[in-house]
Amino acid sequence: MTVPSSPAMLVGDRRITSREREPLIARNPATGETIAEVPSATAQDVDAAVAAASVAQPDWDRRDPGERAELVRRLADRIEERADELALLDTLDTGSPLPVMRRDAANAVSHMRYLAGLVLEARGETIPSVFDRLIYTIRRPFGVVGRITAFNHPLLFTATRLAAPVLVGNTLVTKPSEHTSLSSLALADDIAEIFPSGVVNVITGSGSEAGDAIVRHPDVRRLAFIGSADTGRRILERSARSAVKSVTLELGGKNPVIVFPDADLDDAVDGVVAGMNFTWQGQSCGSTSRLLVHSSIHAAFVERLGARLAELRVGLPTDPRSDCGAIINEAQLAKVLHYIELGRSDGARLVTGGARLLDGPLADGLFVSPALFDGVDPGSRLAQEEIFGPVLAVIPFEDEQHALNIANGVRYGLTASVYTRDLGTAHRFARELQAGYVWINETSLHLPGTGFGGVKDSGLGREENLEELLSYTTSTNVSVRLPTAHGSDAGS
């Protein structure tokens, strides 16, 4: 496909390239080739986007909710029509295999339609009171919402995370990651055609400039961010300097998968491999990057798992035979390789993988074979810090309390998985694990209607369900004292 050499941002009804700054260079991490120049927005560009959103918001809010939902469905239809094109843009931009990005496009369509169907559930309630008073609540939009998303699922995040804010009457300024902006800018063509001017504005640029301008803008009263815990904390701090804002954060994870001796071990191996998200090189906040295995099955399980990982094919993301693609950029590659060296120096045993791949068609790309470390110290950096790469740490445990102590012994709390046939064990761990989402005998599935989000340093709020929709509204309480009729024949 031909990628536009200078894609443009969407601000109101204008497409702008922000020539005041040098553009960002989009490179294919699998080949090193330059794909396109991406606009690098200034604070003035963000001001213009917020102004356009502010002008559009009152009329958008007054529209029938069904009309807003219909436009979201129309955008979902357009994504469905363009799925192959948009998925290929994401593959070129992220280095992740094409089938994975096609699945992202399909998931985006499904989730947007799901949220559009919930629009009438953003309702108030009545509160019982004395006979001459009516008390009820109404839900109102915040006004202008700012959204900043992560690099690993560009189309999916831009498309799905615009739905909830606009469905309930907000207007939006959204910024994809500076590392993967192309599909969002392509989607801006459809947004401009389907939505009224200013309802959805698409800004690109660095987090330190464009992202920070969104965060600090006093007219953006509702913020949502997907990314690292460190950046999430900075957003909380910087947003509070300009106004009191409502902020939700979907942040990182160091997620445990816990395997008990009574588990179906074949099923557990499949779940561990799937949960690590090797299909996008482990670059996922939900990756189950800590594997806790009972000591009685530890050696046999690690041997079986190591053999599975060694079979994973790392290759060009456009090759249908590839299981894993390329790391997003040089900085992230260096980080991944650094942690692999840390694992070696800390005394963990590298079972398989962990090598930079430079042969043949991979020579110019950023490829690393999936790494499996055994005997990892639970307190080591390899077990405590989010790597965001294809590195899996195995930690043996002796009993339930030992497993719980290890699982909960990190600053994160996004997801966790437990493999066991014992219902008592399953439900005890579901209650005791410090995580926003717990799976039993499976990993990583995002099921319709279930809220996704974390505790501790993994974030604030929930997405992908009704709670996400409601989080983009405020509640107003209305108390009406009813006039009293005078005389027994009043109203006759």
C-alpha positions in Angstrom: 0.0 0.0 0.0 1.0 3.6 -0.4 1.4 5.5 2.9 0.7 9.3 2.6 4.1 11.0 3.0 2.7 13.8 5.1 -0.5 12.8 6.8 -2.4 15.7 8.5 -4.0 16.2 11.9 -7.7 16.9 12.3 -8.5 20.2 14.1 -12.2 21.2 13.7 -12.8 21.0 10.0 -9.1 21.7 9.1 -6.3 19.3 8.3 -3.1 20.7 9.5 0.5 19.5 9.5 2.0 22.0 12.0 5.0 23.1 10.0 6.2 25.1 13.0 8.1 22.0 14.2 10.1 19.3 12.5 7.9 16.4 11.9 8.3 13.0 13.6 9.7 10.3 11.4 7.7 7.1 11.3 9.9 4.1 10.7 9.0 0.5 10.1 10.7 -1.4 13.1 10.9 -4.6 11.1 12.9 -3.0 8.2 14.2 0.3 9.4 12.6 2.0 6.5 11.1 5.5 6.8 7.3 5.2 6.3 6.1 8.8 6.6 6.5 12.2 8.3 4.0 12.7 11.1 2.9 16.2 12.3 4.5 17.3 15.6 1.8 19.4 17.2 2.7 22.5 19.2 0.8 23.8 22.3 -0.9 26.3 19.9 -2.2 23.4 17.8 -3.7 21.8 21.0 -5.2 25.2 21.9 -6.9 25.2 18.5 -8.2 21.7 18.9 -9.6 22.4 22.3 -11.2 25.6 21.0 -12.8 23.7 18.2 -14.1 21.0 20.6 -15.4 23.7 22.9 -17.4 25.4 20.1 -18.8 22.0 18.9 -19.8 20.6 22.4 -23.1 22.4 23.2 -24.7 21.4 20.0 -23.4 17.9 20.2 -24.7 17.5 23.7 -28.2 18.6 22.6 -28.4 15.9 19.9 -30.5 12.9 20.5 -28.4 10.1 22.1 -29.6 7.8 19.4 -28.1 10.1 16.7 -24.8 10.2 18.5 -24.8 6.4 18.7 -25.6 6.1 15.0 -22.6 8.1 14.1 -20.3 5.9 16.2 -21.8 2.9 14.5 -21.1 4.5 11.1 -17.5 5.0 12.1 -17.4 1.3 13.1 -18.8 0.3 9.8 -16.1 2.4 8.0 -13.4 0.7 10.1 -14.8 -2.7 9.1 -14.7 -1.7 5.4 -11.1 -0.4 5.7 -9.9 -3.1 8.1 -7.2 -4.6 5.9 -5.8 -1.2 5.0 -5.8 0.1 8.6 -4.4 -3.1 10.0 -1.5 -3.0 7.5 -0.7 0.6 8.6 -0.5 -0.6 12.2 1.7 -3.5 11.2 4.1 -1.2 9.3 4.0 1.2 12.2 4.3 -1.2 15.2 6.1 -4.2 13.8 3.4 -6.5 15.1 2.2 -9.4 12.9 -0.6 -8.5 10.4 -3.1 -11.1 11.7 -2.8 -9.5 15.2 -3.5 -6.0 13.8 -6.5 -7.4 11.8 -7.9 -8.8 15.0 -7.4 -5.4 16.6 -9.6 -3.8 13.8 -12.3 -6.4 14.3 -12.2 -5.9 18.1 -12.5 -2.1 17.6 -15.6 -2.6 15.5 -17.2 -4.9 18.0 -16.5 -2.8 21.0 -17.7 0.5 19.4 -21.0 -1.2 18.4 -21.3 -2.6 22.0 -20.9 0.8 23.6 -23.2 2.5 21.1 -25.9 0.0 22.3 -25.4 1.2 25.9 -26.0 4.9 25.2 -29.5 4.9 26.8 -28.1 3.4 30.0 -26.3 6.6 30.9 -29.3 7.6 32.9 -30.2 9.2 36.2 -32.4 8.0 39.0 -35.2 9.1 41.3 -34.7 9.3 45.1 -37.6 8.6 47.5 -38.6 11.7 49.5 -41.6 13.2 51.2 -44.8 13.6 49.2 -44.3 17.2 48.2 -40.7 16.9 46.9 -39.3 15.2 43.8 -35.6 14.4 43.8 -33.8 13.0 40.8 -30.4 13.0 39.2 -29.3 13.8 35.7 -26.1 12.8 34.0 -24.2 15.6 32.1 -21.0 15.5 30.0 -17.8 17.1 31.2 -17.4 19.1 28.0 -14.1 18.6 26.3 -12.3 15.3 27.0 -8.6 14.7 26.4 -7.4 11.2 25.5 -3.8 10.0 25.1 -3.2 6.4 24.1 -0.3 3.9 23.9 1.7 2.6 20.9 0.9 -1.1 21.0 -2.7 -1.0 19.7 -3.0 2.3 17.7 -6.2 1.8 15.8 -7.9 -0.2 18.5 -7.2 2.4 21.2 -8.0 5.5 19.1 -11.3 4.0 17.8 -12.7 2.3 20.9 -11.6 5.1 23.3 -13.4 7.8 21.4 -16.7 6.1 21.6 -17.6 6.5 25.3 -16.8 10.2 25.6 -18.7 11.3 22.5 -21.7 9.0 23.1 -22.6 10.8 26.2 -22.2 14.3 24.8 -18.6 15.2 25.2 -16.3 16.4 22.5 -12.8 15.0 22.2 -9.1 15.8 21.6 -7.3 12.5 21.1 -3.6 11.9 20.7 -2.1 8.5 19.7 1.4 7.6 20.7 4.1 9.5 18.8 5.5 6.1 17.8 2.4 4.8 16.1 0.2 7.6 14.7 -0.5 6.5 11.1 -3.7 4.6 11.5 -5.2 7.3 13.7 -4.4 9.9 11.1 -6.0 7.7 8.4 -9.0 7.2 10.5 -9.3 11.0 10.8 -10.4 11.1 7.2 -13.5 9.1 8.2 -14.0 11.0 11.4 -14.1 14.3 9.4 -16.7 12.9 7.0 -19.0 11.3 9.7 -18.9 13.6 12.7 -19.7 17.3 12.9 -16.7 19.6 12.9 -14.9 19.8 16.2 -16.6 16.8 17.8 -13.4 14.6 17.4 -10.0 16.2 16.9 -6.9 14.1 16.2 -3.6 15.6 17.3 -0.2 13.9 16.9 3.2 14.7 18.4 5.4 14.0 21.4 4.0 13.3 24.8 6.3 16.0 26.3 4.8 18.7 24.1 1.4 17.8 22.6 0.4 15.4 25.3 1.5 17.8 28.1 -0.5 20.6 26.4 -3.6 18.5 26.5 -3.0 17.5 30.1 -2.5 21.1 31.3 -5.2 22.8 29.3 -7.6 24.4 31.7 -10.6 23.7 29.5 -10.0 20.0 29.4 -11.7 18.8 32.6 -11.7 15.1 31.9 -8.5 13.1 30.9 -7.9 9.5 30.1 -4.5 7.9 29.5 -3.1 4.5 28.5 0.6 4.0 29.1 3.3 3.6 31.7 2.8 4.1 35.5 5.5 6.7 35.6 3.8 8.8 33.0 0.4 8.3 34.6 1.8 9.8 37.9 3.2 12.8 36.0 -0.2 13.3 34.4 -1.9 13.4 37.7 0.6 15.9 39.0 0.6 18.2 36.0 -3.1 18.1 35.3 -3.8 19.4 38.9 -1.7 22.5 38.3 -4.3 24.0 35.9 -7.6 22.7 37.2 -9.3 20.0 39.3 -9.8 17.3 36.7 -11.3 13.8 36.5 -8.6 11.5 35.4 -8.6 7.8 34.6 -5.5 5.8 33.9 -4.9 2.4 32.4 -1.2 1.8 33.3 1.4 -0.9 33.4 1.5 -4.4 34.9 3.8 -7.1 36.2 1.1 -9.7 36.0 1.3 -13.1 37.6 0.1 -16.4 36.2 0.0 -19.0 39.0 0.0 -22.7 38.2 -0.9 -25.3 40.8 -0.1 -29.0 40.6 -3.7 -30.0 40.0 -4.0 -27.8 36.9 -4.3 -29.1 33.3 -0.7 -28.6 32.5 -1.1 -28.6 28.7 -3.9 -26.0 29.1 -1.7 -24.0 31.4 1.3 -23.9 29.0 -1.1 -22.7 26.3 -2.4 -20.0 28.6 1.1 -18.8 29.7 2.2 -18.5 26.1 -1.0 -16.6 25.1 -1.0 -14.5 28.2 2.5 -13.2 27.6 1.2 -11.7 24.3 4.3 -12.8 22.4 2.2 -12.0 19.2 3.0 -8.4 19.8 6.4 -9.1 21.3 5.2 -9.0 24.9 4.6 -5.2 24.5 1.3 -5.2 26.5 0.3 -3.9 29.9 -1.6 -7.2 30.4 1.3 -9.5 29.6 1.6 -12.3 32.2 5.4 -11.7 32.6 5.7 -13.5 36.0 5.1 -17.2 36.0 4.6 -18.7 39.5 4.8 -22.5 39.4 4.4 -24.9 42.3 7.8 -26.5 43.2 6.4 -30.0 42.7 5.8 -29.5 39.0 8.3 -26.7 38.4 11.1 -28.5 36.5 8.8 -30.4 34.2 6.6 -27.4 33.5 9.6 -25.1 32.6 11.0 -27.8 30.3 7.7 -28.1 28.5 7.2 -24.3 28.3 10.8 -23.7 27.1 10.2 -26.1 24.2 7.1 -24.3 23.2 8.8 -20.9 23.2 11.7 -22.2 21.2 9.1 -23.1 18.5 7.7 -19.6 18.2 8.7 -18.1 14.8 10.1 -14.6 14.9 9.9 -13.0 11.5 8.7 -10.2 9.3 5.3 -9.1 10.5 3.9 -9.2 7.0 4.9 -12.9 6.7 1.8 -15.1 7.6 4.2 -17.7 9.2 5.5 -15.2 11.8 4.3 -15.7 15.4 6.3 -12.6 16.7 7.4 -9.4 15.0 9.7 -6.5 15.9 10.2 -4.3 18.9 8.7 -0.9 18.5 11.9 1.2 18.4 15.6 1.3 19.2 15.1 2.7 22.7 12.6 -0.1 23.6 14.9 -2.7 22.1 17.8 -1.5 24.2 15.6 -1.7 27.3 14.6 -5.3 26.6 18.2 -6.3 26.0 19.3 -4.5 29.1 16.8 -6.6 31.2 17.9 -9.8 29.6 21.5 -9.0 30.7 20.2 -8.1 34.2 18.6 -11.5 34.4 21.9 -13.2 33.5 23.9 -11.1 35.9 21.4 -11.7 38.8 21.9 -15.4 38.5 18.6 -16.5 36.8 18.9 -19.3 34.3 18.1 -18.4 30.7 16.2 -21.4 29.4 15.7 -20.2 25.9 15.7 -17.1 23.7 16.9 -13.6 24.6 19.0 -13.1 21.5 19.0 -10.2 19.1 18.2 -11.6 15.6 20.2 -10.2 12.8 20.2 -12.9 10.1 18.7 -12.7 6.6 15.5 -10.7 6.2 15.6 -9.7 9.9 19.0 -8.0 9.7 17.7 -4.4 9.5 14.9 -4.9 12.0 14.5 -4.8 15.8 13.9 -8.5 16.6 14.5 -10.5 19.8 13.7 -14.1 20.4 11.2 -14.7 23.3 13.3 -15.1 26.5 12.4 -17.5 29.4 14.3 -17.1 32.6 14.0 -19.7 35.4 14.8 -19.4 39.1 14.2 -15.7 39.2 14.4 -13.9 42.6 11.0 -12.4 43.4 12.7 -9.2 44.6 14.9 -8.8 41.5 14.3 -6.1 38.9 13.5 -8.9 36.4 10.5 -9.8 38.7 9.6 -6.3 39.9 9.8 -4.0 36.9 7.6 -3.8 33.8 9.9 -4.6 30.8 7.3 -4.4 28.0 9.0 -7.0 25.9 9.2 -10.7 25.3 10.8 -11.7 28.6 9.1 -14.2 31.0 10.3 -14.8 34.5 9.7 -18.1 36.3 9.4 -18.2 40.1 8.8 -21.4 42.0 6.5 -21.4 45.1 5.8 -23.8 47.9 2.2 -23.2 49.1 -0.8 -20.8 48.6 0.4 -18.2 51.0 3.9 -18.2 49.4 2.3 -17.7 46.0 0.1 -14.9 47.2 3.0 -13.1 48.8 5.0 -13.2 45.6 2.0 -12.4 43.3 1.0 -9.3 45.4 4.6 -8.3 46.1 4.9 -5.7 43.3 3.7 -2.2 42.9 1.4 -3.1 40.1 -2.1 -4.7 40.1 -3.5 -5.0 36.7 -4.3 -8.7 35.9 -3.6 -12.1 37.3 -4.4 -15.7 36.2 -4.7 -18.9 38.3 -4.6 -22.4 36.9 -6.2 -25.0 39.2 -9.1 -27.5 39.3 -9.8 -26.7 42.9 -12.7 -24.3 43.3 -11.7 -23.3 46.8 -8.3 -22.3 45.6 -9.7 -20.5 42.6 -12.1 -18.4 44.6 -9.7 -17.7 47.5 -7.1 -16.4 45.0 -9.7 -14.3 43.1 -10.5 -12.6 46.4 -7.0 -12.2 47.7 -5.0 -11.2 44.5 -4.4 -7.5 44.2 -5.5 -7.1 40.6 -8.3 -5.4 38.7 -9.0 -8.5 36.5 -8.5 -12.1 37.6 -8.8 -15.1 35.2 -9.2 -18.7 36.3 -7.9 -21.3 33.9 -7.4 -18.8 31.2 -5.4 -15.6 30.4 -5.8 -12.2 28.8 -9.3 -12.5 27.4 -11.2 -9.2 27.3 -14.8 -10.3 27.5 -17.7 -8.0 26.4 -19.2 -6.1 29.3 -16.4 -6.7 31.8 -14.5 -3.8 33.1 -10.7 -3.6 32.5 -8.4 -1.6 34.7 -6.0 -2.0 37.6 -5.3 -1.2 41.2 -2.2 0.1 42.9 0.2 1.6 40.3 -1.8 0.0 37.5 -4.3 2.7 37.3 -7.6 4.3 38.1 -11.0 3.5 36.7 -12.4 0.8 34.4 -13.0 0.6 30.7 -14.7 -1.6 28.1 -18.1 -1.7 30.0 -20.9 0.5 31.2 -18.6 2.0 33.8 -16.5 3.5 31.1 -19.5 5.2 29.6 -20.7 6.6 32.9 -17.2 7.8 33.8 -17.5 10.5 31.1 -20.5 12.0 32.8 -21.0 14.0 36.0 -24.1 13.6 38.2 -26.4 16.6 39.1 -28.9 16.2 41.9 -32.2 18.1 41.4 -34.6 18.6 44.3 -38.0 20.0 43.4 -40.4 21.2 46.1 -43.9 20.8 44.6 -46.5 23.5 45.2 -49.3 22.5 47.6 -52.9 22.7 46.3 -55.0 25.3 48.3 -58.5 24.2 49.5 -60.2 20.8 49.2 -61.7 21.8 45.8 -58.3 23.0 44.3 -58.1 22.0 40.7 -61.9 21.4 40.3 
